[in-house]
Amino acid sequence: MLPGIEPLNPLPLLPAQKLTLGCPVLDRLLRGGLPVGSVTEIAGESAAGKTQLCLQLLLAALLPPSRGGLSAASLFIHSEFPFPIRRLHALSSSSSAADPLDHIFVAAAHSPDDLLSLLAAVDGLLARPPTHLPVRLIVVDSIAALFRSDFDNNPKDLKKRSFLFFKIAAKLKEQARRFGSVVVVTNQVVDVVGSEEGANGQRVGNYASLWSSGRRVCPALGLSWANCVNTRLFLSRKDDVADDAGSSRTRRWMQVVFAPHLPEASCEFVIVREGVSGIEPQSRDLCVDAAGSGLQMAGIRRGFLGGAVVTDVGDLTGKFHGVKWVRRRSSTCTQVGSVVRPDPSDDQVSDGGEEFLSEIVPLLLGARGYL
């Protein structure tokens, strides 16, 4: 061991306090909520629910720590106009806090330099809050809007843009650590064309499974900005046709792309008048009857996908020839990580079943379900 260097237990370094998202289902997905002292990015296309979730966080911060809050005021910096005051007022009507809007401060940023000036002034707000509550939540909605039109795609502008990324992120991280705050930034997405590994062939997190509205997308601002955030959450949406009349409903999901304290996971959620709420995954197993020729090539007579939640199973029948999909509860599988493996003691699964299930499970998860 080098002189003057002692081993350090990393467990006490993990953030102890977290901010609830205002929904127990979403809190379980994030192991309690958003951690203090770090920067969390919420990325997604327009109407995915980013701003709705941020408004809910403003009200959640007012809750006492016993209910997952911070007993704190919030600062909301918006670059998208106008500020959604009517929606915030509607959400606040169901808040248990007294006069919640009195503890939410709002500022507008029109450019990256404008944001940097605001963040410099925020130090005084955090150190000397104007109310009896400390300011411990900072929301920037959205970071991508500030960089949409001020920079060209040339080396000089790209270098300046990256410099501003690092400067903004460094200031946000300093304020998060110094004042024990939760920092949330929203980001937009861009379409991914060509490479399966993300924009420009660069893979950051689980890009291969980022889909929204039937398009393969990735968070905007590239690799430089991805390295500036501690946690990245991705919100996706899909319009499903609900009946023969052509009416549709929108389904939404929250996915953990990367985080130092979380595994990859996802959860469906809805946006209602009262706010953003997660949907409890149903406990259903899926039985695959592989009597058809499409699965005989894989050397399987029957396999079970335990723990998968799949809706509209009939949509998948056309992907294999002669395959019958039946919902059935089964105990013949053990779950290992993200791959469902058949129990070796089950004589209904022949050799090669594990390889086949390893290929099928990601398809099912990407289509409709979760493990």
C-alpha positions, -999 to 999 in steps of 0.1 A, spaced: 0 0 0 13 35 -9 22 57 21 -6 81 31 -33 62 12 -59 42 32 -86 20 18 -120 36 19 -154 19 21 -174 33 -8 -208 25 7 -210 56 28 -204 77 -3 -237 67 -18 -264 93 -15 -286 86 16 -314 110 9 -336 108 -22 -364 128 -36 -397 110 -43 -412 112 -78 -446 114 -61 -455 78 -71 -445 47 -52 -443 26 -84 -418 50 -100 -399 53 -67 -394 16 -67 -380 17 -102 -355 43 -90 -348 26 -56 -364 54 -37 -363 84 -61 -338 109 -74 -305 111 -53 -293 144 -38 -259 157 -48 -260 146 -84 -274 156 -118 -303 135 -133 -313 139 -169 -348 131 -182 -347 127 -219 -376 121 -243 -394 133 -274 -421 160 -272 -452 150 -252 -434 121 -236 -440 136 -201 -408 154 -192 -422 187 -181 -452 170 -164 -427 150 -143 -406 180 -135 -437 199 -122 -446 170 -100 -411 170 -86 -415 207 -76 -444 198 -54 -428 166 -41 -398 186 -28 -421 203 -4 -431 171 13 -413 162 46 -385 136 45 -408 110 61 -428 111 29 -399 112 5 -396 149 2 -369 174 11 -390 200 30 -375 224 6 -384 250 -20 -375 247 -57 -361 266 -87 -374 260 -122 -353 274 -150 -372 271 -183 -360 276 -219 -393 264 -234 -420 291 -235 -445 297 -221 -440 284 -186 -469 259 -178 -484 278 -149 -519 265 -154 -508 229 -152 -487 236 -121 -516 253 -105 -539 223 -113 -513 199 -98 -509 221 -67 -546 219 -59 -540 183 -47 -508 191 -28 -509 187 10 -484 216 15 -497 250 25 -494 276 -3 -471 254 -24 -467 280 -52 -451 304 -27 -421 281 -26 -415 276 -63 -392 301 -80 -392 305 -118 -366 320 -141 -362 320 -179 -330 313 -198 -327 322 -235 -291 311 -243 -263 291 -227 -246 323 -215 -279 333 -200 -281 301 -181 -246 304 -168 -254 339 -155 -285 326 -138 -266 297 -122 -241 322 -108 -269 342 -93 -285 311 -79 -256 306 -54 -271 335 -34 -306 320 -36 -293 287 -23 -273 303 5 -299 328 16 -334 315 6 -361 342 6 -385 319 25 -381 298 56 -375 267 34 -341 260 18 -340 257 -20 -328 221 -27 -343 213 -61 -331 229 -93 -348 220 -126 -336 231 -161 -362 225 -188 -347 220 -213 -310 220 -218 -312 211 -255 -334 241 -264 -306 264 -254 -282 249 -280 -306 244 -309 -298 274 -330 -267 291 -316 -241 267 -330 -232 255 -365 -218 221 -373 -181 231 -376 -151 223 -354 -149 258 -339 -186 259 -328 -185 222 -317 -155 229 -295 -172 260 -280 -204 240 -274 -186 212 -255 -168 238 -234 -202 253 -224 -215 218 -217 -187 212 -192 -190 246 -176 -228 243 -171 -225 208 -158 -197 217 -134 -217 245 -119 -248 223 -115 -228 195 -98 -211 220 -75 -244 234 -64 -258 199 -60 -229 188 -37 -225 221 -18 -261 226 -9 -273 190 -9 -296 196 -38 -313 175 -64 -306 187 -100 -328 177 -128 -323 186 -165 -345 177 -194 -332 168 -228 -348 162 -262 -340 134 -286 -328 130 -322 -335 102 -347 -309 76 -351 -302 66 -388 -279 38 -398 -257 25 -370 -273 3 -343 -249 17 -318 -264 52 -315 -257 86 -330 -224 87 -350 -217 51 -341 -212 59 -304 -230 39 -277 -239 55 -245 -260 34 -222 -285 10 -237 -290 29 -270 -300 -3 -288 -334 -3 -271 -343 34 -272 -375 36 -292 -403 62 -291 -433 66 -314 -420 38 -336 -386 56 -342 -352 47 -330 -339 77 -311 -312 89 -288 -308 119 -264 -296 151 -281 -263 169 -276 -241 138 -281 -214 121 -262 -200 152 -246 -232 161 -228 -238 124 -219 -206 125 -199 -219 155 -179 -248 138 -162 -248 112 -135 -281 95 -143 -300 93 -175 -337 84 -176 -355 80 -209 -393 86 -214 -409 70 -245 -444 70 -259 -465 50 -283 -500 56 -297 -520 23 -297 -552 18 -316 -578 9 -290 -608 -2 -310 -622 -7 -345 -634 29 -346 -598 41 -349 -596 58 -315 -561 55 -299 -546 59 -265 -510 69 -256 -488 45 -237 -457 58 -220 -426 42 -204 -398 53 -181 -364 36 -186 -331 37 -168 -305 41 -194 -275 45 -171 -269 54 -134 -242 46 -109 -266 31 -84 -293 15 -106 -296 -14 -130 -313 -11 -164 -350 -13 -158 -383 2 -171 -418 9 -160 -450 20 -178 -467 52 -165 -497 73 -173 -504 111 -171 -537 119 -155 -552 151 -141 -536 144 -107 -501 139 -122 -477 112 -133 -484 77 -120 -466 44 -127 -484 12 -136 -478 -19 -115 -465 -47 -138 -489 -77 -138 -476 -111 -127 -482 -132 -158 -461 -159 -175 -461 -166 -212 -460 -201 -226 -446 -207 -260 -459 -238 -277 -433 -245 -303 -449 -272 -323 -445 -253 -356 -416 -255 -380 -405 -220 -371 -391 -232 -337 -382 -267 -347 -351 -251 -364 -340 -239 -330 -342 -275 -316 -370 -267 -292 -404 -285 -287 -416 -262 -259 -401 -233 -239 -414 -210 -212 -407 -173 -207 -412 -168 -170 -420 -134 -155 -426 -116 -188 -455 -92 -191 -467 -92 -227 -499 -76 -240 -515 -80 -274 -497 -114 -277 -515 -120 -310 -494 -93 -326 -463 -116 -322 -478 -147 -338 -468 -136 -373 -431 -134 -364 -428 -172 -364 -444 -199 -386 -468 -222 -368 -461 -209 -333 -490 -208 -309 -487 -182 -281 -507 -190 -250 -507 -171 -216 -500 -196 -189 -486 -196 -153 -455 -218 -151 -428 -225 -126 -404 -241 -151 -381 -211 -155 -355 -194 -134 -346 -158 -141 -310 -149 -144 -303 -112 -151 -322 -102 -182 -322 -137 -197 -349 -162 -188 -334 -197 -188 -354 -230 -188 -351 -252 -158 -328 -281 -167 -351 -304 -148 -379 -297 -172 -380 -325 -198 -402 -304 -221 -373 -282 -230 -347 -298 -253 -311 -288 -260 -308 -254 -276 -337 -239 -256 -315 -215 -237 -300 -200 -268 -334 -195 -283 -349 -179 -252 -319 -156 -251 -329 -144 -285 -366 -142 -279 -366 -124 -245 -351 -91 -258 -377 -92 -287 -406 -96 -263 -392 -69 -239 -387 -45 -267 -421 -51 -281 -444 -50 -251 -431 -62 -218 -407 -63 -189 -389 -88 -169 
